[in-house]
Amino acid sequence: MRFTAILVAGAGGALVVAGCTVGPDYKGPAEMAPIAANAAAFHRAAVAPVTAAGPAARWWEALNDPLLTGLIDTALSRSPTVGQAEARLRGGRATVNERRAGLFPQGSATALAGRGRIPTGDLSALMGGGGSTGVDTDLYSAGFDAIWEIDLFGGTRRGIENARDQAEA
C-alpha cells in the first residue's frame, strides 16, 4: 500500500491531506520455473517422412467421450475470429486511453453570435402592414468550463491498471 500526502497552502496556513491508495501493485505473471529454465534443450528427432493423408480434423471423437466432444464444440463455436480478437484488442487499448484521460484537466468552450431586429411601434408595423420600424441588435456569448478531479486515493490509477491488464489479457 502506498501513502500519498499533499500539502495544501491556504490563507489560514498549511494543511496536510493524506490518503492511502487502494490495492496492491500489479506484479505481472510469475517467472518460468527455475528447474525448467535450467533444463537442457530438447533433442530433435530425425525428420519423419511426409504422408499424403492429412490429420484427422476431429481426433478427439476417437476417444468416444461425449462430454469432451461437447466441450470442444462449445469452445470452437464461441472462440473469436482473428478480426474479432483484433477488435477486442483495439477496444481494450481505447479503454486504457480513456481512463488515462481522467488524470488530466478537461475543458470545453462555447461561442455564440447572433443578429436580430426587435420591432417597435404599433401593431400594424408588427403585422407587416406599415413601415418596418425596429431596433437592430447583436448578441454575443462565450463560455469556458474546466474540471479536474485530483486522483487522491488512486482510483483512477487503479482503473488504468485494470484496463491495461484487461487489454493484455
Backbone bond lengths (Angstrom), bond angles and torsions (degrees), N, CA, C in turn:
res aa  C-N    CA-C-N  psi(-1)  N-CA   C-N-CA  omega(-1)  CA-C   N-CA-C  phi
1 M - - - 1.440 - - 1.526 107.41 -
2 R 1.308 116.27 132.56 1.449 120.84 178.71 1.518 109.66 -97.02
3 F 1.320 116.42 151.42 1.448 122.19 179.47 1.517 107.96 -113.65
4 T 1.309 116.46 129.72 1.454 122.06 -178.64 1.513 108.41 -118.83
5 A 1.314 116.85 131.42 1.455 121.37 176.65 1.518 108.42 -127.83
6 I 1.333 116.19 137.04 1.454 121.58 -180.00 1.520 107.17 -126.95
7 L 1.315 116.26 134.02 1.447 122.43 178.72 1.520 107.90 -97.12
8 V 1.320 116.09 121.41 1.453 121.20 -179.32 1.521 106.84 -112.87
9 A 1.323 116.57 120.61 1.462 120.95 -179.45 1.522 108.42 -100.60
10 G 1.294 116.72 131.39 1.458 121.44 179.52 1.504 110.18 -134.04
11 A 1.332 115.42 -170.72 1.455 120.46 -178.58 1.526 110.63 -67.83
12 G 1.322 116.94 -31.21 1.455 120.06 -177.22 1.519 113.71 -88.44
13 G 1.287 119.17 1.07 1.458 121.16 -179.71 1.515 110.54 128.23
14 A 1.309 115.67 -153.67 1.464 121.03 -176.66 1.523 109.42 -107.62
15 L 1.308 115.69 145.43 1.454 122.34 179.60 1.517 107.34 -133.99
16 V 1.307 116.40 131.52 1.462 120.19 179.05 1.520 108.08 -101.00
17 V 1.325 115.22 123.18 1.458 121.78 177.45 1.514 106.27 -106.45
18 A 1.309 116.80 122.72 1.465 120.37 -176.76 1.516 109.50 -118.55
19 G 1.321 114.90 147.78 1.456 119.73 178.71 1.510 110.49 -151.73
20 C 1.304 116.23 153.49 1.461 121.54 177.29 1.517 107.81 -109.12
21 T 1.305 116.56 133.66 1.460 119.39 176.61 1.520 108.58 -77.24
22 V 1.323 115.01 155.37 1.453 120.22 -175.86 1.515 112.10 -92.52
23 G 1.314 115.91 145.01 1.456 122.31 170.32 1.511 114.48 76.44
24 P 1.332 115.71 160.11 1.470 120.17 176.78 1.522 110.57 -79.31
25 D 1.314 115.84 162.31 1.459 120.17 177.06 1.520 110.01 -73.79
26 Y 1.313 115.89 146.31 1.471 121.84 179.07 1.523 108.67 -71.28
27 K 1.335 117.44 129.75 1.455 122.55 -177.41 1.520 113.19 -103.96
28 G 1.331 118.93 -20.95 1.467 121.24 -178.13 1.518 110.84 87.53
29 P 1.333 117.03 178.26 1.459 119.66 -178.37 1.524 111.69 -69.16
30 A 1.341 115.16 152.98 1.464 120.41 -179.46 1.524 110.13 -68.70
31 E 1.289 115.37 153.37 1.465 120.40 178.40 1.526 110.07 -68.00
32 M 1.330 116.27 163.09 1.459 121.75 179.46 1.530 109.10 -62.64
33 A 1.308 116.41 146.88 1.459 120.81 -178.98 1.521 110.21 -55.87
34 P 1.331 118.21 137.95 1.467 120.07 -177.29 1.531 113.38 -60.25
35 I 1.329 117.45 -36.31 1.474 119.40 -179.28 1.523 109.67 -66.37
36 A 1.333 116.50 -42.47 1.461 119.68 179.95 1.522 110.98 -68.67
37 A 1.321 117.56 -34.41 1.458 120.10 -179.68 1.528 111.42 -68.25
38 N 1.325 116.86 -33.06 1.470 120.48 -178.10 1.522 112.92 -94.00
39 A 1.310 118.59 0.66 1.467 121.20 -177.86 1.534 110.05 -70.22
40 A 1.307 115.02 155.67 1.458 120.23 178.62 1.521 109.74 -70.00
41 A 1.306 115.60 158.08 1.461 120.90 -179.14 1.527 110.01 -70.98
42 F 1.313 116.42 156.56 1.452 121.27 177.34 1.528 109.85 -70.89
43 H 1.309 115.64 144.86 1.466 120.46 175.07 1.508 108.13 -92.90
44 R 1.287 115.73 130.92 1.463 120.06 -179.11 1.514 110.28 -82.32
45 A 1.318 115.01 137.85 1.457 121.41 177.05 1.530 108.48 -81.99
46 A 1.295 114.54 168.17 1.459 118.85 177.37 1.522 109.25 -64.88
47 V 1.301 116.30 153.83 1.458 121.61 -177.97 1.526 109.39 -64.97
48 A 1.331 115.72 127.79 1.461 121.30 -179.36 1.524 109.33 -77.70
49 P 1.296 116.46 149.23 1.461 118.07 178.05 1.532 110.54 -67.78
50 V 1.319 115.68 147.61 1.453 121.86 -178.20 1.522 108.75 -84.93
51 T 1.318 114.94 131.28 1.470 119.29 177.40 1.519 109.21 -105.04
52 A 1.304 116.45 152.13 1.459 121.02 -177.86 1.521 111.57 -76.41
53 A 1.322 118.98 -27.36 1.467 121.89 -177.99 1.521 109.68 -78.48
54 G 1.319 116.22 134.57 1.456 120.53 177.61 1.507 111.17 -78.83
55 P 1.305 118.03 164.94 1.468 120.91 179.11 1.526 110.06 -70.48
56 A 1.289 114.93 157.71 1.463 120.12 178.71 1.525 108.32 -67.45
57 A 1.334 116.75 128.48 1.457 121.02 -176.81 1.529 111.17 -68.95
58 R 1.302 117.37 -33.85 1.457 120.92 -178.73 1.532 108.86 -121.28
59 W 1.320 116.21 65.61 1.452 122.38 -174.20 1.520 112.85 -63.91
60 W 1.332 117.19 -27.72 1.462 120.04 -176.53 1.527 112.45 -69.98
61 E 1.314 118.12 -16.92 1.455 120.04 178.15 1.527 111.44 -69.66
62 A 1.341 116.75 -20.59 1.462 120.11 177.03 1.531 111.59 -68.51
63 L 1.321 117.82 -16.09 1.466 121.82 178.79 1.524 112.10 -80.76
64 N 1.333 117.32 -10.70 1.465 122.84 179.01 1.528 112.86 54.94
65 D 1.329 115.73 45.34 1.457 121.02 178.34 1.533 108.03 -118.96
66 P 1.334 118.42 103.55 1.465 120.18 -177.01 1.530 112.88 -64.47
67 L 1.321 118.31 -32.22 1.457 120.87 178.17 1.518 110.53 -65.01
68 L 1.330 117.47 -46.71 1.459 121.45 177.93 1.524 110.75 -61.32
69 T 1.320 117.29 -44.34 1.461 121.17 179.29 1.525 110.46 -61.77
70 G 1.328 117.77 -42.13 1.463 121.26 178.30 1.513 112.43 -63.86
71 L 1.339 116.45 -42.68 1.462 120.14 179.44 1.532 111.64 -64.15
72 I 1.311 116.83 -42.79 1.463 120.01 -179.40 1.520 110.49 -68.62
73 D 1.332 117.95 -39.85 1.464 120.41 177.38 1.536 111.16 -62.47
74 T 1.330 115.97 -41.01 1.465 119.85 177.83 1.522 110.54 -64.17
75 A 1.329 117.34 -44.34 1.465 120.73 179.92 1.521 111.35 -63.21
76 L 1.327 117.46 -41.37 1.465 120.21 179.96 1.524 112.28 -68.45
77 S 1.322 117.13 -35.77 1.463 119.22 -179.45 1.523 112.14 -73.67
78 R 1.319 117.59 -26.53 1.463 120.82 -177.83 1.522 113.81 -99.88
79 S 1.302 118.51 -3.61 1.462 119.51 -179.39 1.523 109.58 -76.70
80 P 1.332 117.05 141.45 1.467 119.48 -176.19 1.522 112.12 -75.81
81 T 1.325 114.55 155.69 1.452 120.08 172.50 1.529 108.14 -78.53
82 V 1.308 116.61 174.36 1.470 119.86 179.41 1.530 109.91 -62.88
83 G 1.326 116.68 -39.85 1.461 120.11 179.15 1.526 112.29 -64.24
84 Q 1.334 116.00 -41.46 1.459 119.49 178.63 1.525 111.05 -66.81
85 A 1.319 117.01 -39.90 1.465 120.11 178.73 1.527 110.28 -64.66
86 E 1.331 116.89 -39.75 1.462 120.16 178.18 1.527 110.73 -64.93
87 A 1.329 116.74 -39.73 1.462 120.57 178.65 1.529 110.71 -64.38
88 R 1.329 116.98 -40.40 1.473 120.27 177.49 1.518 111.13 -64.34
89 L 1.331 116.78 -39.74 1.466 120.34 178.61 1.523 110.85 -65.13
90 R 1.325 117.67 -44.01 1.468 120.50 178.06 1.529 110.76 -63.61
91 G 1.331 116.55 -39.82 1.461 119.95 177.40 1.521 111.97 -63.79
92 G 1.327 116.84 -40.01 1.463 120.43 177.86 1.515 111.76 -64.75
93 R 1.325 116.84 -40.88 1.467 120.10 178.29 1.525 111.12 -67.52
94 A 1.323 117.06 -36.55 1.464 120.08 176.90 1.524 110.83 -65.43
95 T 1.320 117.20 -36.46 1.464 120.86 177.16 1.523 110.62 -64.75
96 V 1.338 117.03 -39.83 1.471 120.18 177.10 1.527 109.61 -60.53
97 N 1.325 117.70 -45.94 1.465 120.64 179.97 1.522 111.74 -64.38
98 E 1.329 116.60 -36.39 1.460 120.55 177.92 1.524 110.90 -65.57
99 R 1.319 116.85 -42.40 1.470 120.13 179.38 1.530 111.04 -67.75
100 R 1.339 117.20 -35.22 1.473 119.85 177.72 1.518 111.52 -64.11
101 A 1.323 116.81 -31.21 1.467 120.18 -179.67 1.526 111.36 -62.72
102 G 1.330 117.70 -23.29 1.458 120.97 178.82 1.516 113.84 -68.79
103 L 1.323 117.63 -13.64 1.464 120.33 178.90 1.525 112.63 -80.22
104 F 1.332 117.84 -16.83 1.455 121.67 -171.62 1.523 110.81 -113.59
105 P 1.332 116.60 158.39 1.465 119.77 176.60 1.530 110.78 -63.09
106 Q 1.324 115.18 147.73 1.460 120.96 178.54 1.519 107.90 -126.32
107 G 1.318 115.91 146.81 1.452 119.12 -177.60 1.507 111.62 -148.74
108 S 1.328 114.30 167.41 1.454 121.05 175.98 1.521 108.21 -147.35
109 A 1.320 115.26 152.62 1.461 120.80 179.47 1.520 108.79 -133.30
110 T 1.339 115.42 145.89 1.453 120.85 177.33 1.518 108.99 -132.51
111 A 1.310 116.17 150.33 1.455 121.53 176.67 1.521 108.09 -145.19
112 L 1.344 116.03 144.16 1.445 121.66 -178.76 1.518 108.50 -146.02
113 A 1.313 116.04 136.26 1.464 121.11 174.56 1.518 107.45 -136.05
114 G 1.308 116.60 139.38 1.459 120.61 179.93 1.513 111.46 -150.75
115 R 1.325 115.89 155.53 1.452 121.63 178.96 1.524 107.04 -133.73
116 G 1.316 116.17 137.32 1.455 119.48 -179.04 1.507 112.01 -151.99
117 R 1.334 114.81 171.40 1.472 121.24 178.25 1.514 106.97 -122.45
118 I 1.312 115.08 126.27 1.454 121.53 175.78 1.530 106.98 -98.30
119 P 1.343 118.33 116.71 1.472 120.13 -177.37 1.522 111.70 -71.94
120 T 1.299 115.31 146.13 1.467 121.96 176.05 1.518 107.72 -130.54
121 G 1.292 117.65 165.01 1.464 121.29 175.72 1.515 111.89 102.32
122 D 1.324 115.70 -159.61 1.457 121.31 -175.32 1.520 111.88 -81.97
123 L 1.344 115.44 176.15 1.453 120.71 -176.96 1.520 113.03 -67.67
124 S 1.308 119.04 -30.38 1.465 120.34 179.88 1.518 110.72 -64.45
125 A 1.324 117.48 -33.31 1.466 120.55 177.10 1.519 109.82 -71.00
126 L 1.333 116.15 -33.71 1.456 119.43 179.66 1.516 111.97 -70.59
127 M 1.340 117.38 -33.78 1.452 121.79 -178.34 1.522 112.45 -85.32
128 G 1.295 117.29 4.13 1.460 120.40 178.19 1.500 112.99 88.11
129 G 1.329 116.63 9.83 1.452 119.09 -177.06 1.512 112.89 -78.48
130 G 1.267 118.57 -56.04 1.458 121.14 -174.65 1.512 111.99 -92.83
131 G 1.302 115.08 -146.85 1.460 120.51 178.29 1.515 110.43 -72.14
132 S 1.281 114.73 162.70 1.460 119.67 -179.52 1.508 108.91 -95.92
133 T 1.316 115.31 86.07 1.456 119.44 177.05 1.511 108.27 -93.30
134 G 1.293 116.33 142.42 1.451 120.07 179.92 1.511 110.43 175.33
135 V 1.298 113.76 175.14 1.458 121.00 -179.65 1.517 108.12 -118.32
136 D 1.317 116.00 126.06 1.471 119.87 174.64 1.523 108.86 -77.23
137 T 1.302 115.86 138.35 1.458 120.00 179.80 1.523 110.59 -137.39
138 D 1.291 115.73 147.24 1.464 122.89 176.60 1.522 108.47 -115.31
139 L 1.321 115.25 142.71 1.461 121.11 179.80 1.515 108.93 -127.60
140 Y 1.302 116.29 127.72 1.463 122.20 178.01 1.525 108.50 -128.45
141 S 1.304 115.46 138.96 1.460 120.49 177.88 1.517 108.89 -146.07
142 A 1.316 116.84 136.70 1.463 122.14 177.90 1.520 107.91 -140.92
143 G 1.319 114.84 145.78 1.453 118.96 179.70 1.514 111.88 -149.29
144 F 1.318 116.12 155.57 1.455 122.39 178.71 1.517 107.89 -144.22
145 D 1.324 116.41 131.00 1.456 121.89 177.23 1.519 108.76 -124.47
146 A 1.310 115.89 140.43 1.460 121.05 176.65 1.523 108.52 -137.14
147 I 1.330 115.23 144.99 1.464 120.72 178.74 1.516 108.24 -143.65
148 W 1.319 115.04 143.27 1.453 120.49 176.83 1.517 108.24 -152.97
149 E 1.309 115.76 119.26 1.457 121.03 177.84 1.519 108.02 -103.67
150 I 1.306 116.94 117.30 1.458 121.61 -178.91 1.524 108.89 -71.20
151 D 1.317 116.11 133.89 1.465 122.09 -178.43 1.534 108.65 -83.97
152 L 1.317 115.33 70.24 1.458 121.07 -174.27 1.527 112.56 -68.33
153 F 1.326 118.34 -40.53 1.452 121.39 -175.61 1.520 113.53 -102.67
154 G 1.315 118.12 5.52 1.461 121.28 172.86 1.511 115.56 83.84
155 G 1.321 118.95 11.82 1.460 120.70 -179.58 1.522 112.73 -64.09
156 T 1.332 117.00 -40.35 1.464 120.34 179.45 1.520 110.58 -68.59
157 R 1.326 116.83 -41.62 1.477 119.72 178.60 1.522 111.13 -64.27
158 R 1.323 117.94 -38.14 1.471 120.57 176.97 1.525 110.69 -67.97
159 G 1.333 116.50 -34.88 1.460 119.95 175.83 1.524 111.44 -64.71
160 I 1.332 116.57 -37.80 1.465 120.81 176.98 1.520 109.82 -65.79
161 E 1.333 117.21 -45.42 1.468 120.57 179.04 1.533 110.49 -61.12
162 N 1.338 116.95 -41.93 1.461 120.72 179.78 1.527 110.88 -63.00
163 A 1.335 116.79 -45.60 1.467 120.31 179.94 1.520 110.75 -64.54
164 R 1.337 117.54 -39.15 1.460 120.98 179.29 1.540 110.16 -65.82
165 D 1.320 117.00 -41.27 1.466 120.50 178.62 1.529 111.43 -65.52
166 Q 1.339 116.54 -38.89 1.466 120.08 177.37 1.526 111.04 -64.52
167 A 1.341 116.22 -39.99 1.473 119.32 178.85 1.532 111.12 -66.67
168 E 1.340 116.42 -37.37 1.466 119.66 178.49 1.533 110.85 -67.93
169 A 1.335 115.83 -35.02 1.463 119.25 -179.56 1.507 109.51 -66.81
